[in-house]
Amino acid sequence: MSDRKTITPTHLYRNNDRLIGIGNTFWNMSYENGVAGVVGDLEDGVFHMADGHEFVNFTVCSYLDLDTHPKVIDGAVESLRRFGVLDHCIPRTRVQTRVLLELEESLGELFGSMVISALSTAAASTGLLPLIASGHLGNGTRPLMVFDKNAHVSMANAKPSCADETEVVSSRHHDLDFLEDMCRTYERVCYVVDGSDSLGGYAPVVELAELQEKYNLLVFYDDSHSLSAYGERGIGYVRSHSPVLDERTITVATLTKGFGAGGTAILLDGYPEETRRLIERFAGPLGYSQKMNAAAVGAALASAEIHRTEELVQLQGRLRSNIALFDSLVTTEQAESTFPIRVVPMSDATVVEAAKQVFAAGFYTSPVFFPIVARGTAGLRVMLRAGQTEEQIRRLAAALIQAGALPAAARPGPVAE
């Protein structure tokens, strides 16, 4: 035996032994059954695999199909030629071309706020949340950081660095009573939550706004899944419904999903211009030399122009029609919501086999299971998009029902094992 020290982990905010020990069983099962690690070539909306199998991917977050829009692709190419450089690799705090400034000015006008770009929402949250925890982004008071239990991992991963600056706790999902109790106890509270989450739901932004008005609560939203797909000019769910769009609301949203480009937008209201300098210098990855490159910026600028036209309204309308069609065919808890994600209930024992059957029928849906979702709530995640055809949606629904899903209007009952 060595006399050198071994480490006993505290596991205050993360436990890889538990995460990998439980989750890897299902990931391995998915991989072995051919519903994970899938590779193919995309042509006209259909994937073609080397073995000849073809399928339509129903797990894509590009809700308006702008990622394949000719103007967005042309925007990426033209931007490279116009700026003459893919990525001028130096922190923007020292030297930068105008490429990011043009994007932030365009998005600022589109969303009606100060916009700072980032490479990803993970980079944005990793950089911003510790600044909030220390009170440097906010009103100067170190807040109690309350992370919603279901906050996306890109936000939850910031807990340890926030805990070095202030106190950190986790709350049950959308637990407004707990949050108000914390607001009564602490001088300042920051609630970290998805505005629109990856499993089909919106945050209670109106109720949160009441707490913001009453207790000066700061809310940090990740609204990635509703940007573009929801609201006038695609401003997303939070900015469409929250009456508190000032320094008490900070939103990050990816430009990769509905926007169809790349990178992330940080939306700030009521903050002075000096805040931009603070973030660029001290918000971790946002101060590094890795930024959105010129191709991603060109694609985002082209997508922003589409957001200013009637075409966006038409795409949003097609998306809503496809959501309604799916809801008329298959039973899910998310039915009748405008949210484009549906989780078709299955059991832990059947979800991978069901995904395999649906894939064989020509459709990819992703099996979700613990720890992605709570125990006993496994299902097949389906993402509706504007570009899907009625025929594709009807055939998918038939395949799902064949694999064990409940038809719409069927009486709910136990999920078959």
C-alpha positions in Angstrom: 0.0 0.0 0.0 1.3 3.5 -0.8 1.5 6.0 1.9 0.5 8.8 -0.4 -2.9 10.4 0.1 -6.1 9.4 -1.6 -9.0 11.8 -2.2 -12.5 11.4 -0.7 -14.8 13.6 -2.8 -17.3 15.9 -1.2 -19.9 15.6 -4.0 -21.5 18.8 -3.0 -22.6 19.7 -6.5 -21.6 16.8 -8.8 -21.2 13.1 -8.5 -19.7 11.4 -11.6 -19.7 8.0 -9.9 -23.5 8.1 -9.7 -24.1 9.9 -13.0 -22.0 7.5 -15.1 -22.9 4.5 -13.1 -26.6 4.9 -13.7 -26.7 6.7 -17.0 -24.2 4.7 -18.9 -26.3 1.6 -18.7 -29.0 3.2 -20.8 -26.5 4.9 -23.1 -24.8 1.6 -23.8 -28.2 -0.1 -24.4 -29.2 2.7 -26.8 -25.9 2.3 -28.7 -26.1 -1.4 -28.9 -29.7 -1.2 -30.3 -28.6 1.3 -33.0 -30.5 4.4 -31.6 -27.4 6.3 -30.4 -24.2 7.0 -32.3 -26.1 7.1 -35.6 -24.2 8.4 -38.7 -25.7 9.4 -42.0 -25.7 12.0 -44.8 -28.5 14.6 -44.9 -30.1 15.3 -48.2 -33.5 17.1 -48.7 -34.4 16.5 -45.1 -33.8 12.7 -45.2 -30.8 10.9 -43.6 -29.1 8.2 -45.7 -27.0 5.6 -43.9 -24.1 3.6 -45.4 -26.2 0.4 -45.0 -29.0 1.9 -47.1 -31.4 2.7 -44.3 -33.2 6.1 -44.6 -34.9 8.1 -41.9 -36.4 11.5 -41.0 -34.8 13.0 -37.9 -37.5 14.0 -35.4 -35.0 15.1 -32.7 -33.6 18.3 -34.3 -33.8 21.6 -32.4 -33.9 23.7 -35.6 -37.6 24.3 -35.2 -38.0 26.6 -38.2 -35.5 24.7 -40.4 -33.5 27.9 -40.8 -30.2 25.8 -40.4 -30.8 24.6 -44.0 -32.3 27.9 -45.4 -30.4 29.0 -48.5 -30.1 32.6 -47.3 -28.5 31.5 -44.0 -26.0 29.2 -45.8 -25.2 32.0 -48.3 -24.8 34.4 -45.3 -22.1 32.2 -43.8 -20.1 32.0 -47.1 -20.5 35.7 -47.9 -19.3 36.7 -44.4 -16.1 34.8 -44.8 -15.4 36.6 -48.1 -16.4 40.0 -46.7 -14.3 39.8 -43.6 -11.5 37.7 -45.1 -10.8 35.8 -41.9 -12.6 32.9 -40.2 -11.5 33.7 -36.6 -9.1 36.4 -35.7 -7.8 34.5 -32.7 -7.3 37.0 -30.0 -9.5 38.2 -27.0 -11.8 40.9 -28.3 -10.9 43.1 -25.3 -7.5 43.7 -27.0 -8.1 43.7 -30.8 -11.2 42.8 -32.9 -12.6 43.2 -36.3 -16.1 44.6 -36.7 -17.7 41.1 -37.2 -19.1 40.6 -33.7 -20.0 44.3 -33.4 -22.2 44.1 -36.5 -24.0 41.0 -35.1 -24.6 42.5 -31.7 -25.9 45.7 -33.2 -28.3 43.7 -35.4 -29.5 41.5 -32.6 -29.8 44.4 -30.3 -32.3 46.1 -32.6 -34.1 42.8 -33.3 -34.6 41.9 -29.6 -34.8 45.4 -28.1 -31.9 45.0 -25.7 -28.2 45.1 -25.2 -26.7 42.0 -26.8 -23.4 40.4 -26.1 -22.4 37.4 -28.2 -20.8 34.1 -26.9 -19.6 30.9 -28.4 -22.3 28.9 -26.7 -24.8 29.1 -23.9 -22.6 26.9 -21.8 -19.8 29.5 -22.1 -22.2 32.3 -21.4 -23.6 30.7 -18.2 -20.2 29.6 -17.0 -19.0 33.2 -17.3 -22.0 35.1 -16.2 -23.3 33.2 -13.1 -20.1 33.6 -11.0 -20.2 37.4 -11.7 -23.8 37.4 -10.5 -22.9 35.4 -7.4 -20.2 37.9 -6.4 -22.6 40.8 -6.9 -20.6 42.4 -9.8 -23.4 41.7 -12.2 -26.5 42.9 -10.4 -26.9 45.5 -7.7 -23.6 44.8 -5.8 -25.2 42.5 -3.2 -24.1 38.9 -3.2 -27.3 37.0 -3.8 -28.3 33.5 -2.6 -28.1 31.5 -5.8 -31.1 29.2 -6.2 -30.7 26.7 -9.0 -33.9 25.0 -10.2 -33.6 21.2 -9.9 -34.1 20.9 -13.6 -31.8 23.7 -14.7 -29.9 22.6 -17.7 -26.5 21.2 -17.1 -24.9 24.1 -18.9 -26.1 26.3 -15.9 -25.9 23.7 -13.1 -22.2 23.2 -13.9 -21.6 26.7 -12.6 -22.7 25.8 -9.0 -19.1 25.1 -7.7 -17.7 28.4 -9.0 -20.8 30.3 -7.7 -20.3 28.6 -4.3 -16.9 30.1 -4.0 -18.5 33.6 -4.1 -21.8 33.1 -2.2 -24.3 30.5 -0.9 -25.8 28.0 -3.4 -29.0 25.9 -3.0 -31.2 23.8 -5.3 -35.0 24.0 -5.4 -37.6 21.7 -6.6 -38.8 22.4 -10.2 -40.6 25.7 -10.3 -41.1 25.8 -6.5 -42.4 29.3 -6.1 -43.2 28.9 -2.4 -39.6 27.9 -1.6 -38.3 30.8 -3.7 -40.5 33.3 -2.0 -39.4 31.9 1.4 -35.8 32.5 0.4 -36.6 36.0 -0.8 -38.0 36.8 2.7 -34.9 35.4 4.3 -32.1 36.8 2.1 -31.3 40.4 1.1 -31.0 39.3 -2.5 -31.8 36.1 -4.4 -31.0 35.0 -7.9 -33.1 32.2 -9.4 -31.4 30.1 -12.2 -33.9 28.4 -14.5 -34.7 27.4 -18.1 -37.2 29.8 -19.7 -38.1 26.9 -22.0 -36.6 23.6 -21.2 -35.5 20.7 -23.4 -38.3 18.3 -22.2 -41.2 20.5 -23.1 -42.3 23.3 -20.7 -42.1 27.0 -20.0 -41.0 28.8 -16.8 -43.8 30.6 -14.8 -42.4 34.0 -15.9 -45.5 36.0 -14.9 -45.5 34.5 -11.3 -41.7 35.1 -11.2 -42.2 38.7 -12.2 -44.4 39.2 -9.2 -41.6 38.0 -7.0 -39.2 40.2 -8.9 -41.4 43.3 -8.2 -42.0 42.3 -4.6 -38.5 41.2 -3.5 -36.1 42.6 -6.2 -35.5 39.0 -7.3 -33.0 38.5 -10.1 -33.9 35.8 -12.6 -31.4 34.2 -14.9 -33.1 32.4 -17.8 -31.9 30.1 -20.5 -34.6 30.6 -23.2 -32.8 28.7 -26.0 -35.7 26.4 -27.0 -38.2 29.2 -27.6 -36.0 31.8 -29.4 -37.3 32.3 -33.0 -40.0 29.7 -32.6 -42.1 31.9 -30.3 -43.1 35.6 -30.2 -43.1 38.6 -32.5 -39.9 38.6 -34.5 -39.0 35.4 -32.6 -38.1 37.1 -29.3 -38.9 34.0 -27.4 -41.2 33.1 -24.5 -39.5 35.0 -21.7 -39.4 38.3 -23.5 -42.9 37.8 -24.8 -44.5 37.3 -21.4 -42.3 38.8 -18.6 -43.3 42.3 -17.6 -39.9 42.8 -15.9 -37.4 43.4 -18.7 -34.9 45.4 -16.8 -31.7 44.7 -14.8 -33.6 42.0 -12.8 -33.9 39.7 -15.8 -30.9 38.3 -17.6 -31.5 35.9 -20.5 -29.2 33.7 -22.6 -30.4 32.0 -25.7 -28.5 29.9 -28.3 -28.5 31.0 -32.0 -28.0 27.4 -33.0 -31.6 26.0 -32.4 -34.5 28.0 -33.9 -32.2 30.7 -35.2 -30.4 28.1 -37.4 -26.9 29.7 -37.1 -24.4 29.3 -34.3 -23.3 30.9 -31.1 -25.3 32.5 -28.3 -26.9 35.9 -27.5 -26.8 37.3 -24.0 -29.7 39.7 -23.6 -29.3 42.5 -21.0 -31.8 45.3 -20.2 -31.2 48.3 -18.0 -27.5 47.8 -17.7 -25.0 50.6 -18.5 -22.6 50.2 -21.4 -19.8 49.6 -18.9 -21.3 46.2 -18.1 -20.3 45.1 -21.6 -16.6 45.8 -20.7 -16.9 44.0 -17.3 -18.4 40.9 -19.0 -15.8 40.8 -21.8 -13.0 41.1 -19.3 -14.1 38.9 -16.4 -16.8 36.5 -17.5 -14.5 33.5 -18.0 -14.8 32.0 -21.5 -16.3 35.3 -22.9 -12.9 36.8 -22.4 -11.0 34.1 -24.2 -9.9 34.1 -27.8 -12.6 31.6 -28.8 -15.5 33.6 -30.2 -18.2 33.1 -32.8 -16.4 32.9 -36.1 -17.2 34.9 -39.2 -19.2 32.1 -40.8 -21.4 31.7 -37.8 -21.9 35.5 -37.6 -22.8 35.7 -41.3 -25.4 32.9 -40.8 -26.8 34.7 -37.8 -27.0 38.1 -39.6 -28.9 36.4 -42.5 -31.2 34.7 -40.0 -31.8 37.9 -38.2 -33.0 39.5 -41.5 -35.5 36.6 -42.0 -36.8 37.3 -38.5 -37.7 40.9 -39.7 -39.9 39.6 -42.6 -43.3 38.0 -43.0 -41.5 34.7 -43.7 -40.8 34.2 -40.0 -44.5 34.5 -39.3 -45.3 31.9 -41.9 -42.7 29.5 -40.5 -44.0 30.0 -37.0 -47.5 29.2 -38.3 -46.4 26.0 -40.0 -44.7 24.9 -36.8 -47.8 25.5 -34.8 -49.9 23.5 -37.4 -47.5 20.6 -37.2 -47.6 20.7 -33.4 -51.4 20.6 -33.5 -51.4 17.7 -36.0 -49.1 15.6 -33.8 -51.3 16.4 -30.7 -54.4 15.2 -32.6 -52.7 11.8 -33.1 -50.6 10.9 -30.0 -51.2 11.4 -26.3 -48.5 13.3 -24.4 -48.5 15.5 -21.2 -47.4 18.5 -23.4 -50.4 18.3 -25.7 -52.1 21.7 -26.4 -48.9 23.6 -25.5 -47.2 25.8 -28.1 -43.9 24.2 -27.1 -42.4 22.2 -30.0 -41.1 19.3 -27.9 -43.2 16.3 -26.9 -42.2 13.3 -24.7 -44.1 10.2 -25.6 -44.4 8.1 -22.4 -42.8 4.7 -22.3 -41.4 2.7 -19.4 -37.7 2.3 -18.5 -37.9 -1.3 -19.7 -39.5 -0.5 -23.1 -38.1 2.9 -24.2 -35.0 1.7 -26.0 -36.9 -1.1 -27.8 -39.6 1.4 -28.8 -37.0 3.8 -30.2 -35.5 0.9 -32.2 -39.0 0.0 -33.7 -39.7 3.6 -34.6 -36.2 4.0 -36.2 -36.8 0.8 -38.3 -40.0 2.5 -39.5 -37.9 5.4 -40.8 -38.0 8.0 -38.0 -35.4 8.9 -35.4 -36.8 9.8 -31.9 -34.5 10.0 -28.9 -35.1 7.7 -25.9 -34.8 9.8 -22.7 -34.4 8.0 -19.4 -33.0 8.6 -15.9 -30.9 10.6 -15.1 -31.9 12.7 -18.2 -35.5 12.6 -16.7 -36.8 11.5 -13.3 -37.1 7.8 -12.6 -40.3 6.3 -14.0 -40.8 9.1 -16.6 -38.9 7.6 -19.6 -40.1 8.4 -23.0 -39.4 9.1 -26.7 -38.5 12.8 -27.3 -40.1 14.2 -30.4 -39.3 17.6 -31.8 -41.7 19.2 -34.2 -40.4 21.5 -37.0 -41.9 23.8 -39.6 -40.5 21.8 -42.5 -42.0 18.4 -41.6 -44.7 17.2 -43.9 -48.2 16.1 -42.8 -47.4 12.6 -44.3 -44.2 12.3 -42.3 -46.0 13.3 -39.0 -48.9 10.9 -39.6 -46.5 8.0 -40.4 -44.4 8.8 -37.3 -47.6 8.8 -35.2 -48.5 5.4 -36.5 -45.1 4.0 -35.8 -45.1 5.4 -32.2 -48.5 3.9 -31.5 -47.3 0.6 -32.9 -44.4 0.8 -30.5 -46.7 1.4 -27.5 -47.7 5.1 -27.5 -51.3 6.0 -26.7 -53.3 7.4 -29.5 -54.8 10.8 -28.9 -58.3 10.6 -27.2 -57.5 7.2 -25.8 -58.1 6.9 -22.1 -54.9 7.2 -20.1 -53.7 4.1 -18.3 -50.6 2.3 -17.1 -47.7 2.3 -19.6 -47.1 -1.1 -21.1 -43.9 -2.8 -20.0 
